[in-house]
Amino acid sequence: MQIVIDIPESILNTIQADEMISREQLAVLQVHILNGTPLPKGHGRLIDADAVLEEPIGNTYKDIDIAETIIEADKAESEGKE
């Protein structure tokens, strides 16, 4: 399962520094995971559509195709559906 979560930057910094998180931070992290947004199996590539619309290029399919990918497509799941 893939899930999008919004966690406090202080906890992210602790994890990235390879330091142990406190019990309090672990409890906060657990709440954020529980409040996360699950992504559907087989989802496509996720982009910032608002950023595409802000560019005065023409808003064509090409603009979407070249938009920066934020989360890669769930290829393993989407390939299994065929």
mmCIF file of the N, C-alpha and C atoms, coordinates in Angstrom:
data_MODEL
# 
_entry.id   MODEL 
# 
loop_
_atom_site.group_PDB 
_atom_site.id 
_atom_site.type_symbol 
_atom_site.label_atom_id 
_atom_site.label_alt_id 
_atom_site.label_comp_id 
_atom_site.label_asym_id 
_atom_site.label_entity_id 
_atom_site.label_seq_id 
_atom_site.pdbx_PDB_ins_code 
_atom_site.Cartn_x 
_atom_site.Cartn_y 
_atom_site.Cartn_z 
_atom_site.occupancy 
_atom_site.B_iso_or_equiv 
_atom_site.pdbx_formal_charge 
_atom_site.auth_seq_id 
_atom_site.auth_comp_id 
_atom_site.auth_asym_id 
_atom_site.auth_atom_id 
_atom_site.pdbx_PDB_model_num 
ATOM 1   N N  . MET A 1 1  ? 0.845  -1.176 0.000   1.00 0.00 ? 1  MET A N  1 
ATOM 2   C CA . MET A 1 1  ? 0.000  0.000  0.000   1.00 0.00 ? 1  MET A CA 1 
ATOM 3   C C  . MET A 1 1  ? 0.887  1.234  0.000   1.00 0.00 ? 1  MET A C  1 
ATOM 4   N N  . GLN A 1 2  ? 0.496  2.211  -0.802  1.00 0.00 ? 2  GLN A N  1 
ATOM 5   C CA . GLN A 1 2  ? 1.178  3.496  -0.807  1.00 0.00 ? 2  GLN A CA 1 
ATOM 6   C C  . GLN A 1 2  ? 0.250  4.507  -0.169  1.00 0.00 ? 2  GLN A C  1 
ATOM 7   N N  . ILE A 1 3  ? 0.848  5.371  0.664   1.00 0.00 ? 3  ILE A N  1 
ATOM 8   C CA . ILE A 1 3  ? 0.060  6.362  1.386   1.00 0.00 ? 3  ILE A CA 1 
ATOM 9   C C  . ILE A 1 3  ? 0.827  7.681  1.404   1.00 0.00 ? 3  ILE A C  1 
ATOM 10  N N  . VAL A 1 4  ? 0.114  8.776  1.225   1.00 0.00 ? 4  VAL A N  1 
ATOM 11  C CA . VAL A 1 4  ? 0.714  10.109 1.291   1.00 0.00 ? 4  VAL A CA 1 
ATOM 12  C C  . VAL A 1 4  ? 0.459  10.647 2.686   1.00 0.00 ? 4  VAL A C  1 
ATOM 13  N N  . ILE A 1 5  ? 1.548  11.038 3.375   1.00 0.00 ? 5  ILE A N  1 
ATOM 14  C CA . ILE A 1 5  ? 1.402  11.567 4.728   1.00 0.00 ? 5  ILE A CA 1 
ATOM 15  C C  . ILE A 1 5  ? 2.092  12.924 4.832   1.00 0.00 ? 5  ILE A C  1 
ATOM 16  N N  . ASP A 1 6  ? 1.597  13.734 5.745   1.00 0.00 ? 6  ASP A N  1 
ATOM 17  C CA . ASP A 1 6  ? 2.182  15.045 6.025   1.00 0.00 ? 6  ASP A CA 1 
ATOM 18  C C  . ASP A 1 6  ? 2.701  14.973 7.453   1.00 0.00 ? 6  ASP A C  1 
ATOM 19  N N  . ILE A 1 7  ? 4.033  14.918 7.590   1.00 0.00 ? 7  ILE A N  1 
ATOM 20  C CA . ILE A 1 7  ? 4.601  14.806 8.936   1.00 0.00 ? 7  ILE A CA 1 
ATOM 21  C C  . ILE A 1 7  ? 5.375  16.078 9.274   1.00 0.00 ? 7  ILE A C  1 
ATOM 22  N N  . PRO A 1 8  ? 5.497  16.358 10.572  1.00 0.00 ? 8  PRO A N  1 
ATOM 23  C CA . PRO A 1 8  ? 6.260  17.544 10.981  1.00 0.00 ? 8  PRO A CA 1 
ATOM 24  C C  . PRO A 1 8  ? 7.710  17.461 10.500  1.00 0.00 ? 8  PRO A C  1 
ATOM 25  N N  . GLU A 1 9  ? 8.217  18.587 10.078  1.00 0.00 ? 9  GLU A N  1 
ATOM 26  C CA . GLU A 1 9  ? 9.580  18.640 9.559   1.00 0.00 ? 9  GLU A CA 1 
ATOM 27  C C  . GLU A 1 9  ? 10.606 18.211 10.614  1.00 0.00 ? 9  GLU A C  1 
ATOM 28  N N  . SER A 1 10 ? 10.332 18.501 11.878  1.00 0.00 ? 10 SER A N  1 
ATOM 29  C CA . SER A 1 10 ? 11.279 18.123 12.937  1.00 0.00 ? 10 SER A CA 1 
ATOM 30  C C  . SER A 1 10 ? 11.438 16.601 13.021  1.00 0.00 ? 10 SER A C  1 
ATOM 31  N N  . ILE A 1 11 ? 10.339 15.873 12.841  1.00 0.00 ? 11 ILE A N  1 
ATOM 32  C CA . ILE A 1 11 ? 10.421 14.414 12.876  1.00 0.00 ? 11 ILE A CA 1 
ATOM 33  C C  . ILE A 1 11 ? 11.148 13.907 11.638  1.00 0.00 ? 11 ILE A C  1 
ATOM 34  N N  . LEU A 1 12 ? 10.856 14.486 10.486  1.00 0.00 ? 12 LEU A N  1 
ATOM 35  C CA . LEU A 1 12 ? 11.551 14.093 9.263   1.00 0.00 ? 12 LEU A CA 1 
ATOM 36  C C  . LEU A 1 12 ? 13.051 14.330 9.404   1.00 0.00 ? 12 LEU A C  1 
ATOM 37  N N  . ASN A 1 13 ? 13.437 15.474 9.947   1.00 0.00 ? 13 ASN A N  1 
ATOM 38  C CA . ASN A 1 13 ? 14.865 15.774 10.129  1.00 0.00 ? 13 ASN A CA 1 
ATOM 39  C C  . ASN A 1 13 ? 15.533 14.758 11.049  1.00 0.00 ? 13 ASN A C  1 
ATOM 40  N N  . THR A 1 14 ? 14.833 14.363 12.103  1.00 0.00 ? 14 THR A N  1 
ATOM 41  C CA . THR A 1 14 ? 15.378 13.369 13.033  1.00 0.00 ? 14 THR A CA 1 
ATOM 42  C C  . THR A 1 14 ? 15.595 12.043 12.325  1.00 0.00 ? 14 THR A C  1 
ATOM 43  N N  . ILE A 1 15 ? 14.609 11.626 11.543  1.00 0.00 ? 15 ILE A N  1 
ATOM 44  C CA . ILE A 1 15 ? 14.715 10.355 10.816  1.00 0.00 ? 15 ILE A CA 1 
ATOM 45  C C  . ILE A 1 15 ? 15.828 10.421 9.783   1.00 0.00 ? 15 ILE A C  1 
ATOM 46  N N  . GLN A 1 16 ? 15.914 11.528 9.037   1.00 0.00 ? 16 GLN A N  1 
ATOM 47  C CA . GLN A 1 16 ? 16.947 11.674 8.017   1.00 0.00 ? 16 GLN A CA 1 
ATOM 48  C C  . GLN A 1 16 ? 18.345 11.726 8.614   1.00 0.00 ? 16 GLN A C  1 
ATOM 49  N N  . ALA A 1 17 ? 18.458 12.190 9.844   1.00 0.00 ? 17 ALA A N  1 
ATOM 50  C CA . ALA A 1 17 ? 19.755 12.239 10.522  1.00 0.00 ? 17 ALA A CA 1 
ATOM 51  C C  . ALA A 1 17 ? 20.111 10.881 11.133  1.00 0.00 ? 17 ALA A C  1 
ATOM 52  N N  . ASP A 1 18 ? 19.240 9.892  10.908  1.00 0.00 ? 18 ASP A N  1 
ATOM 53  C CA . ASP A 1 18 ? 19.432 8.534  11.424  1.00 0.00 ? 18 ASP A CA 1 
ATOM 54  C C  . ASP A 1 18 ? 19.526 8.524  12.944  1.00 0.00 ? 18 ASP A C  1 
ATOM 55  N N  . GLU A 1 19 ? 18.715 9.394  13.573  1.00 0.00 ? 19 GLU A N  1 
ATOM 56  C CA . GLU A 1 19 ? 18.647 9.454  15.026  1.00 0.00 ? 19 GLU A CA 1 
ATOM 57  C C  . GLU A 1 19 ? 17.369 8.765  15.494  1.00 0.00 ? 19 GLU A C  1 
ATOM 58  N N  . MET A 1 20 ? 17.362 8.320  16.715  1.00 0.00 ? 20 MET A N  1 
ATOM 59  C CA . MET A 1 20 ? 16.178 7.682  17.282  1.00 0.00 ? 20 MET A CA 1 
ATOM 60  C C  . MET A 1 20 ? 15.118 8.748  17.549  1.00 0.00 ? 20 MET A C  1 
ATOM 61  N N  . ILE A 1 21 ? 13.870 8.435  17.210  1.00 0.00 ? 21 ILE A N  1 
ATOM 62  C CA . ILE A 1 21 ? 12.794 9.361  17.529  1.00 0.00 ? 21 ILE A CA 1 
ATOM 63  C C  . ILE A 1 21 ? 12.253 9.009  18.912  1.00 0.00 ? 21 ILE A C  1 
ATOM 64  N N  . SER A 1 22 ? 11.727 10.013 19.581  1.00 0.00 ? 22 SER A N  1 
ATOM 65  C CA . SER A 1 22 ? 11.208 9.812  20.932  1.00 0.00 ? 22 SER A CA 1 
ATOM 66  C C  . SER A 1 22 ? 9.844  9.120  20.874  1.00 0.00 ? 22 SER A C  1 
ATOM 67  N N  . ARG A 1 23 ? 9.381  8.665  22.013  1.00 0.00 ? 23 ARG A N  1 
ATOM 68  C CA . ARG A 1 23 ? 8.047  8.050  22.080  1.00 0.00 ? 23 ARG A CA 1 
ATOM 69  C C  . ARG A 1 23 ? 6.972  9.054  21.682  1.00 0.00 ? 23 ARG A C  1 
ATOM 70  N N  . GLU A 1 24 ? 7.160  10.303 22.075  1.00 0.00 ? 24 GLU A N  1 
ATOM 71  C CA . GLU A 1 24 ? 6.199  11.341 21.720  1.00 0.00 ? 24 GLU A CA 1 
ATOM 72  C C  . GLU A 1 24 ? 6.165  11.553 20.211  1.00 0.00 ? 24 GLU A C  1 
ATOM 73  N N  . GLN A 1 25 ? 7.345  11.603 19.601  1.00 0.00 ? 25 GLN A N  1 
ATOM 74  C CA . GLN A 1 25 ? 7.410  11.756 18.149  1.00 0.00 ? 25 GLN A CA 1 
ATOM 75  C C  . GLN A 1 25 ? 6.795  10.544 17.448  1.00 0.00 ? 25 GLN A C  1 
ATOM 76  N N  . LEU A 1 26 ? 7.016  9.374  18.001  1.00 0.00 ? 26 LEU A N  1 
ATOM 77  C CA . LEU A 1 26 ? 6.443  8.159  17.428  1.00 0.00 ? 26 LEU A CA 1 
ATOM 78  C C  . LEU A 1 26 ? 4.919  8.217  17.482  1.00 0.00 ? 26 LEU A C  1 
ATOM 79  N N  . ALA A 1 27 ? 4.368  8.713  18.580  1.00 0.00 ? 27 ALA A N  1 
ATOM 80  C CA . ALA A 1 27 ? 2.917  8.843  18.700  1.00 0.00 ? 27 ALA A CA 1 
ATOM 81  C C  . ALA A 1 27 ? 2.374  9.845  17.674  1.00 0.00 ? 27 ALA A C  1 
ATOM 82  N N  . VAL A 1 28 ? 3.093  10.947 17.485  1.00 0.00 ? 28 VAL A N  1 
ATOM 83  C CA . VAL A 1 28 ? 2.676  11.952 16.496  1.00 0.00 ? 28 VAL A CA 1 
ATOM 84  C C  . VAL A 1 28 ? 2.741  11.346 15.098  1.00 0.00 ? 28 VAL A C  1 
ATOM 85  N N  . LEU A 1 29 ? 3.813  10.618 14.823  1.00 0.00 ? 29 LEU A N  1 
ATOM 86  C CA . LEU A 1 29 ? 3.973  9.977  13.523  1.00 0.00 ? 29 LEU A CA 1 
ATOM 87  C C  . LEU A 1 29 ? 2.849  8.981  13.261  1.00 0.00 ? 29 LEU A C  1 
ATOM 88  N N  . GLN A 1 30 ? 2.461  8.241  14.269  1.00 0.00 ? 30 GLN A N  1 
ATOM 89  C CA . GLN A 1 30 ? 1.374  7.273  14.134  1.00 0.00 ? 30 GLN A CA 1 
ATOM 90  C C  . GLN A 1 30 ? 0.063  7.971  13.757  1.00 0.00 ? 30 GLN A C  1 
ATOM 91  N N  . VAL A 1 31 ? -0.220 9.100  14.388  1.00 0.00 ? 31 VAL A N  1 
ATOM 92  C CA . VAL A 1 31 ? -1.439 9.850  14.073  1.00 0.00 ? 31 VAL A CA 1 
ATOM 93  C C  . VAL A 1 31 ? -1.401 10.343 12.628  1.00 0.00 ? 31 VAL A C  1 
ATOM 94  N N  . HIS A 1 32 ? -0.250 10.830 12.200  1.00 0.00 ? 32 HIS A N  1 
ATOM 95  C CA . HIS A 1 32 ? -0.131 11.326 10.821  1.00 0.00 ? 32 HIS A CA 1 
ATOM 96  C C  . HIS A 1 32 ? -0.300 10.195 9.811   1.00 0.00 ? 32 HIS A C  1 
ATOM 97  N N  . ILE A 1 33 ? 0.220  9.028  10.117  1.00 0.00 ? 33 ILE A N  1 
ATOM 98  C CA . ILE A 1 33 ? 0.038  7.873  9.230   1.00 0.00 ? 33 ILE A CA 1 
ATOM 99  C C  . ILE A 1 33 ? -1.439 7.495  9.166   1.00 0.00 ? 33 ILE A C  1 
ATOM 100 N N  . LEU A 1 34 ? -2.096 7.478  10.308  1.00 0.00 ? 34 LEU A N  1 
ATOM 101 C CA . LEU A 1 34 ? -3.522 7.145  10.339  1.00 0.00 ? 34 LEU A CA 1 
ATOM 102 C C  . LEU A 1 34 ? -4.352 8.146  9.546   1.00 0.00 ? 34 LEU A C  1 
ATOM 103 N N  . ASN A 1 35 ? -3.911 9.398  9.493   1.00 0.00 ? 35 ASN A N  1 
ATOM 104 C CA . ASN A 1 35 ? -4.624 10.442 8.762   1.00 0.00 ? 35 ASN A CA 1 
ATOM 105 C C  . ASN A 1 35 ? -4.125 10.606 7.326   1.00 0.00 ? 35 ASN A C  1 
ATOM 106 N N  . GLY A 1 36 ? -3.245 9.711  6.899   1.00 0.00 ? 36 GLY A N  1 
ATOM 107 C CA . GLY A 1 36 ? -2.691 9.790  5.549   1.00 0.00 ? 36 GLY A CA 1 
ATOM 108 C C  . GLY A 1 36 ? -3.732 9.482  4.493   1.00 0.00 ? 36 GLY A C  1 
ATOM 109 N N  . THR A 1 37 ? -3.361 9.760  3.249   1.00 0.00 ? 37 THR A N  1 
ATOM 110 C CA . THR A 1 37 ? -4.251 9.512  2.106   1.00 0.00 ? 37 THR A CA 1 
ATOM 111 C C  . THR A 1 37 ? -3.743 8.299  1.338   1.00 0.00 ? 37 THR A C  1 
ATOM 112 N N  . PRO A 1 38 ? -4.487 7.191  1.395   1.00 0.00 ? 38 PRO A N  1 
ATOM 113 C CA . PRO A 1 38 ? -4.073 6.012  0.627   1.00 0.00 ? 38 PRO A CA 1 
ATOM 114 C C  . PRO A 1 38 ? -4.206 6.278  -0.875  1.00 0.00 ? 38 PRO A C  1 
ATOM 115 N N  . LEU A 1 39 ? -3.239 5.797  -1.632  1.00 0.00 ? 39 LEU A N  1 
ATOM 116 C CA . LEU A 1 39 ? -3.310 5.913  -3.079  1.00 0.00 ? 39 LEU A CA 1 
ATOM 117 C C  . LEU A 1 39 ? -3.930 4.638  -3.637  1.00 0.00 ? 39 LEU A C  1 
ATOM 118 N N  . PRO A 1 40 ? -4.802 4.755  -4.632  1.00 0.00 ? 40 PRO A N  1 
ATOM 119 C CA . PRO A 1 40 ? -5.433 3.557  -5.180  1.00 0.00 ? 40 PRO A CA 1 
ATOM 120 C C  . PRO A 1 40 ? -4.412 2.671  -5.896  1.00 0.00 ? 40 PRO A C  1 
ATOM 121 N N  . LYS A 1 41 ? -4.604 1.373  -5.822  1.00 0.00 ? 41 LYS A N  1 
ATOM 122 C CA . LYS A 1 41 ? -3.716 0.443  -6.525  1.00 0.00 ? 41 LYS A CA 1 
ATOM 123 C C  . LYS A 1 41 ? -3.784 0.716  -8.010  1.00 0.00 ? 41 LYS A C  1 
ATOM 124 N N  . GLY A 1 42 ? -2.630 0.677  -8.648  1.00 0.00 ? 42 GLY A N  1 
ATOM 125 C CA . GLY A 1 42 ? -2.564 0.908  -10.083 1.00 0.00 ? 42 GLY A CA 1 
ATOM 126 C C  . GLY A 1 42 ? -2.681 2.361  -10.496 1.00 0.00 ? 42 GLY A C  1 
ATOM 127 N N  . HIS A 1 43 ? -2.482 3.293  -9.541  1.00 0.00 ? 43 HIS A N  1 
ATOM 128 C CA . HIS A 1 43 ? -2.603 4.712  -9.885  1.00 0.00 ? 43 HIS A CA 1 
ATOM 129 C C  . HIS A 1 43 ? -1.547 5.119  -10.900 1.00 0.00 ? 43 HIS A C  1 
ATOM 130 N N  . GLY A 1 44 ? -1.866 6.152  -11.630 1.00 0.00 ? 44 GLY A N  1 
ATOM 131 C CA . GLY A 1 44 ? -0.924 6.690  -12.604 1.00 0.00 ? 44 GLY A CA 1 
ATOM 132 C C  . GLY A 1 44 ? 0.076  7.621  -11.941 1.00 0.00 ? 44 GLY A C  1 
ATOM 133 N N  . ARG A 1 45 ? 0.936  8.180  -12.745 1.00 0.00 ? 45 ARG A N  1 
ATOM 134 C CA . ARG A 1 45 ? 1.948  9.128  -12.291 1.00 0.00 ? 45 ARG A CA 1 
ATOM 135 C C  . ARG A 1 45 ? 1.251  10.355 -11.730 1.00 0.00 ? 45 ARG A C  1 
ATOM 136 N N  . LEU A 1 46 ? 1.685  10.800 -10.553 1.00 0.00 ? 46 LEU A N  1 
ATOM 137 C CA . LEU A 1 46 ? 1.068  11.967 -9.927  1.00 0.00 ? 46 LEU A CA 1 
ATOM 138 C C  . LEU A 1 46 ? 1.935  13.199 -10.179 1.00 0.00 ? 46 LEU A C  1 
ATOM 139 N N  . ILE A 1 47 ? 1.272  14.267 -10.630 1.00 0.00 ? 47 ILE A N  1 
ATOM 140 C CA . ILE A 1 47 ? 1.960  15.523 -10.933 1.00 0.00 ? 47 ILE A CA 1 
ATOM 141 C C  . ILE A 1 47 ? 1.261  16.658 -10.191 1.00 0.00 ? 47 ILE A C  1 
ATOM 142 N N  . ASP A 1 48 ? 1.892  17.825 -10.198 1.00 0.00 ? 48 ASP A N  1 
ATOM 143 C CA . ASP A 1 48 ? 1.268  19.023 -9.648  1.00 0.00 ? 48 ASP A CA 1 
ATOM 144 C C  . ASP A 1 48 ? 0.509  19.698 -10.780 1.00 0.00 ? 48 ASP A C  1 
ATOM 145 N N  . ALA A 1 49 ? -0.771 19.365 -10.928 1.00 0.00 ? 49 ALA A N  1 
ATOM 146 C CA . ALA A 1 49 ? -1.573 19.890 -12.026 1.00 0.00 ? 49 ALA A CA 1 
ATOM 147 C C  . ALA A 1 49 ? -1.681 21.409 -11.954 1.00 0.00 ? 49 ALA A C  1 
ATOM 148 N N  . ASP A 1 50 ? -1.711 21.979 -10.762 1.00 0.00 ? 50 ASP A N  1 
ATOM 149 C CA . ASP A 1 50 ? -1.792 23.433 -10.633 1.00 0.00 ? 50 ASP A CA 1 
ATOM 150 C C  . ASP A 1 50 ? -0.574 24.108 -11.271 1.00 0.00 ? 50 ASP A C  1 
ATOM 151 N N  . ALA A 1 51 ? 0.597  23.494 -11.111 1.00 0.00 ? 51 ALA A N  1 
ATOM 152 C CA . ALA A 1 51 ? 1.811  24.057 -11.708 1.00 0.00 ? 51 ALA A CA 1 
ATOM 153 C C  . ALA A 1 51 ? 1.717  24.030 -13.231 1.00 0.00 ? 51 ALA A C  1 
ATOM 154 N N  . VAL A 1 52 ? 1.119  22.980 -13.778 1.00 0.00 ? 52 VAL A N  1 
ATOM 155 C CA . VAL A 1 52 ? 0.945  22.897 -15.232 1.00 0.00 ? 52 VAL A CA 1 
ATOM 156 C C  . VAL A 1 52 ? 0.022  24.013 -15.711 1.00 0.00 ? 52 VAL A C  1 
ATOM 157 N N  . LEU A 1 53 ? -1.050 24.250 -14.968 1.00 0.00 ? 53 LEU A N  1 
ATOM 158 C CA . LEU A 1 53 ? -2.021 25.266 -15.367 1.00 0.00 ? 53 LEU A CA 1 
ATOM 159 C C  . LEU A 1 53 ? -1.474 26.686 -15.221 1.00 0.00 ? 53 LEU A C  1 
ATOM 160 N N  . GLU A 1 54 ? -0.496 26.881 -14.341 1.00 0.00 ? 54 GLU A N  1 
ATOM 161 C CA . GLU A 1 54 ? 0.089  28.205 -14.140 1.00 0.00 ? 54 GLU A CA 1 
ATOM 162 C C  . GLU A 1 54 ? 0.970  28.624 -15.312 1.00 0.00 ? 54 GLU A C  1 
ATOM 163 N N  . GLU A 1 55 ? 1.528  27.661 -16.023 1.00 0.00 ? 55 GLU A N  1 
ATOM 164 C CA . GLU A 1 55 ? 2.417  27.964 -17.139 1.00 0.00 ? 55 GLU A CA 1 
ATOM 165 C C  . GLU A 1 55 ? 1.593  28.356 -18.361 1.00 0.00 ? 55 GLU A C  1 
ATOM 166 N N  . PRO A 1 56 ? 1.904  29.485 -18.977 1.00 0.00 ? 56 PRO A N  1 
ATOM 167 C CA . PRO A 1 56 ? 1.140  29.929 -20.152 1.00 0.00 ? 56 PRO A CA 1 
ATOM 168 C C  . PRO A 1 56 ? 1.601  29.265 -21.449 1.00 0.00 ? 56 PRO A C  1 
ATOM 169 N N  . ILE A 1 57 ? 1.982  27.997 -21.393 1.00 0.00 ? 57 ILE A N  1 
ATOM 170 C CA . ILE A 1 57 ? 2.518  27.310 -22.575 1.00 0.00 ? 57 ILE A CA 1 
ATOM 171 C C  . ILE A 1 57 ? 1.392  26.903 -23.528 1.00 0.00 ? 57 ILE A C  1 
ATOM 172 N N  . GLY A 1 58 ? 0.260  26.517 -23.000 1.00 0.00 ? 58 GLY A N  1 
ATOM 173 C CA . GLY A 1 58 ? -0.827 26.092 -23.871 1.00 0.00 ? 58 GLY A CA 1 
ATOM 174 C C  . GLY A 1 58 ? -1.702 25.036 -23.222 1.00 0.00 ? 58 GLY A C  1 
ATOM 175 N N  . ASN A 1 59 ? -1.240 24.463 -22.118 1.00 0.00 ? 59 ASN A N  1 
ATOM 176 C CA . ASN A 1 59 ? -2.013 23.474 -21.376 1.00 0.00 ? 59 ASN A CA 1 
ATOM 177 C C  . ASN A 1 59 ? -2.506 22.336 -22.264 1.00 0.00 ? 59 ASN A C  1 
ATOM 178 N N  . THR A 1 60 ? -1.590 21.727 -22.957 1.00 0.00 ? 60 THR A N  1 
ATOM 179 C CA . THR A 1 60 ? -1.908 20.588 -23.815 1.00 0.00 ? 60 THR A CA 1 
ATOM 180 C C  . THR A 1 60 ? -1.482 19.301 -23.137 1.00 0.00 ? 60 THR A C  1 
ATOM 181 N N  . TYR A 1 61 ? -1.794 18.185 -23.784 1.00 0.00 ? 61 TYR A N  1 
ATOM 182 C CA . TYR A 1 61 ? -1.359 16.895 -23.251 1.00 0.00 ? 61 TYR A CA 1 
ATOM 183 C C  . TYR A 1 61 ? 0.163  16.843 -23.145 1.00 0.00 ? 61 TYR A C  1 
ATOM 184 N N  . LYS A 1 62 ? 0.857  17.538 -24.043 1.00 0.00 ? 62 LYS A N  1 
ATOM 185 C CA . LYS A 1 62 ? 2.323  17.564 -23.994 1.00 0.00 ? 62 LYS A CA 1 
ATOM 186 C C  . LYS A 1 62 ? 2.793  18.211 -22.693 1.00 0.00 ? 62 LYS A C  1 
ATOM 187 N N  . ASP A 1 63 ? 2.097  19.277 -22.260 1.00 0.00 ? 63 ASP A N  1 
ATOM 188 C CA . ASP A 1 63 ? 2.457  19.943 -21.012 1.00 0.00 ? 63 ASP A CA 1 
ATOM 189 C C  . ASP A 1 63 ? 2.328  18.965 -19.834 1.00 0.00 ? 63 ASP A C  1 
ATOM 190 N N  . ILE A 1 64 ? 1.272  18.171 -19.861 1.00 0.00 ? 64 ILE A N  1 
ATOM 191 C CA . ILE A 1 64 ? 1.070  17.182 -18.800 1.00 0.00 ? 64 ILE A CA 1 
ATOM 192 C C  . ILE A 1 64 ? 2.156  16.122 -18.864 1.00 0.00 ? 64 ILE A C  1 
ATOM 193 N N  . ASP A 1 65 ? 2.493  15.714 -20.087 1.00 0.00 ? 65 ASP A N  1 
ATOM 194 C CA . ASP A 1 65 ? 3.495  14.660 -20.271 1.00 0.00 ? 65 ASP A CA 1 
ATOM 195 C C  . ASP A 1 65 ? 4.863  15.072 -19.754 1.00 0.00 ? 65 ASP A C  1 
ATOM 196 N N  . ILE A 1 66 ? 5.211  16.353 -19.905 1.00 0.00 ? 66 ILE A N  1 
ATOM 197 C CA . ILE A 1 66 ? 6.537  16.808 -19.476 1.00 0.00 ? 66 ILE A CA 1 
ATOM 198 C C  . ILE A 1 66 ? 6.538  17.382 -18.057 1.00 0.00 ? 66 ILE A C  1 
ATOM 199 N N  . ALA A 1 67 ? 5.378  17.396 -17.398 1.00 0.00 ? 67 ALA A N  1 
ATOM 200 C CA . ALA A 1 67 ? 5.306  17.921 -16.027 1.00 0.00 ? 67 ALA A CA 1 
ATOM 201 C C  . ALA A 1 67 ? 6.144  17.058 -15.086 1.00 0.00 ? 67 ALA A C  1 
ATOM 202 N N  . GLU A 1 68 ? 6.691  17.702 -14.083 1.00 0.00 ? 68 GLU A N  1 
ATOM 203 C CA . GLU A 1 68 ? 7.513  16.993 -13.098 1.00 0.00 ? 68 GLU A CA 1 
ATOM 204 C C  . GLU A 1 68 ? 6.670  15.956 -12.355 1.00 0.00 ? 68 GLU A C  1 
ATOM 205 N N  . THR A 1 69 ? 7.213  14.755 -12.239 1.00 0.00 ? 69 THR A N  1 
ATOM 206 C CA . THR A 1 69 ? 6.536  13.685 -11.512 1.00 0.00 ? 69 THR A CA 1 
ATOM 207 C C  . THR A 1 69 ? 6.796  13.850 -10.028 1.00 0.00 ? 69 THR A C  1 
ATOM 208 N N  . ILE A 1 70 ? 5.719  13.828 -9.240  1.00 0.00 ? 70 ILE A N  1 
ATOM 209 C CA . ILE A 1 70 ? 5.851  13.921 -7.790  1.00 0.00 ? 70 ILE A CA 1 
ATOM 210 C C  . ILE A 1 70 ? 5.894  12.519 -7.193  1.00 0.00 ? 70 ILE A C  1 
ATOM 211 N N  . ILE A 1 71 ? 5.015  11.634 -7.668  1.00 0.00 ? 71 ILE A N  1 
ATOM 212 C CA . ILE A 1 71 ? 5.000  10.235 -7.233  1.00 0.00 ? 71 ILE A CA 1 
ATOM 213 C C  . ILE A 1 71 ? 4.868  9.374  -8.488  1.00 0.00 ? 71 ILE A C  1 
ATOM 214 N N  . GLU A 1 72 ? 5.776  8.426  -8.643  1.00 0.00 ? 72 GLU A N  1 
ATOM 215 C CA . GLU A 1 72 ? 5.747  7.542  -9.808  1.00 0.00 ? 72 GLU A CA 1 
ATOM 216 C C  . GLU A 1 72 ? 4.482  6.698  -9.825  1.00 0.00 ? 72 GLU A C  1 
ATOM 217 N N  . ALA A 1 73 ? 4.105  6.253  -11.020 1.00 0.00 ? 73 ALA A N  1 
ATOM 218 C CA . ALA A 1 73 ? 2.942  5.384  -11.185 1.00 0.00 ? 73 ALA A CA 1 
ATOM 219 C C  . ALA A 1 73 ? 3.170  4.069  -10.461 1.00 0.00 ? 73 ALA A C  1 
ATOM 220 N N  . ASP A 1 74 ? 2.092  3.461  -10.028 1.00 0.00 ? 74 ASP A N  1 
ATOM 221 C CA . ASP A 1 74 ? 2.137  2.156  -9.375  1.00 0.00 ? 74 ASP A CA 1 
ATOM 222 C C  . ASP A 1 74 ? 2.149  1.102  -10.475 1.00 0.00 ? 74 ASP A C  1 
ATOM 223 N N  . LYS A 1 75 ? 3.302  0.954  -11.135 1.00 0.00 ? 75 LYS A N  1 
ATOM 224 C CA . LYS A 1 75 ? 3.423  0.090  -12.306 1.00 0.00 ? 75 LYS A CA 1 
ATOM 225 C C  . LYS A 1 75 ? 3.187  -1.375 -11.994 1.00 0.00 ? 75 LYS A C  1 
ATOM 226 N N  . ALA A 1 76 ? 3.681  -1.841 -10.878 1.00 0.00 ? 76 ALA A N  1 
ATOM 227 C CA . ALA A 1 76 ? 3.525  -3.262 -10.542 1.00 0.00 ? 76 ALA A CA 1 
ATOM 228 C C  . ALA A 1 76 ? 2.055  -3.643 -10.481 1.00 0.00 ? 76 ALA A C  1 
ATOM 229 N N  . GLU A 1 77 ? 1.252  -2.774 -9.888  1.00 0.00 ? 77 GLU A N  1 
ATOM 230 C CA . GLU A 1 77 ? -0.180 -3.058 -9.782  1.00 0.00 ? 77 GLU A CA 1 
ATOM 231 C C  . GLU A 1 77 ? -0.872 -2.852 -11.118 1.00 0.00 ? 77 GLU A C  1 
ATOM 232 N N  . SER A 1 78 ? -0.517 -1.780 -11.838 1.00 0.00 ? 78 SER A N  1 
ATOM 233 C CA . SER A 1 78 ? -1.207 -1.498 -13.093 1.00 0.00 ? 78 SER A CA 1 
ATOM 234 C C  . SER A 1 78 ? -0.857 -2.540 -14.149 1.00 0.00 ? 78 SER A C  1 
ATOM 235 N N  . GLU A 1 79 ? 0.368  -3.073 -14.117 1.00 0.00 ? 79 GLU A N  1 
ATOM 236 C CA . GLU A 1 79 ? 0.755  -4.102 -15.081 1.00 0.00 ? 79 GLU A CA 1 
ATOM 237 C C  . GLU A 1 79 ? 0.017  -5.397 -14.837 1.00 0.00 ? 79 GLU A C  1 
ATOM 238 N N  . GLY A 1 80 ? -0.304 -5.689 -13.582 1.00 0.00 ? 80 GLY A N  1 
ATOM 239 C CA . GLY A 1 80 ? -1.004 -6.908 -13.242 1.00 0.00 ? 80 GLY A CA 1 
ATOM 240 C C  . GLY A 1 80 ? -2.457 -6.900 -13.664 1.00 0.00 ? 80 GLY A C  1 
ATOM 241 N N  . LYS A 1 81 ? -3.005 -5.735 -13.974 1.00 0.00 ? 81 LYS A N  1 
ATOM 242 C CA . LYS A 1 81 ? -4.414 -5.620 -14.354 1.00 0.00 ? 81 LYS A CA 1 
ATOM 243 C C  . LYS A 1 81 ? -4.652 -5.942 -15.822 1.00 0.00 ? 81 LYS A C  1 
ATOM 244 N N  . GLU A 1 82 ? -3.591 -5.946 -16.617 1.00 0.00 ? 82 GLU A N  1 
ATOM 245 C CA . GLU A 1 82 ? -3.764 -6.163 -18.041 1.00 0.00 ? 82 GLU A CA 1 
ATOM 246 C C  . GLU A 1 82 ? -4.012 -7.610 -18.372 1.00 0.00 ? 82 GLU A C  1 
# 
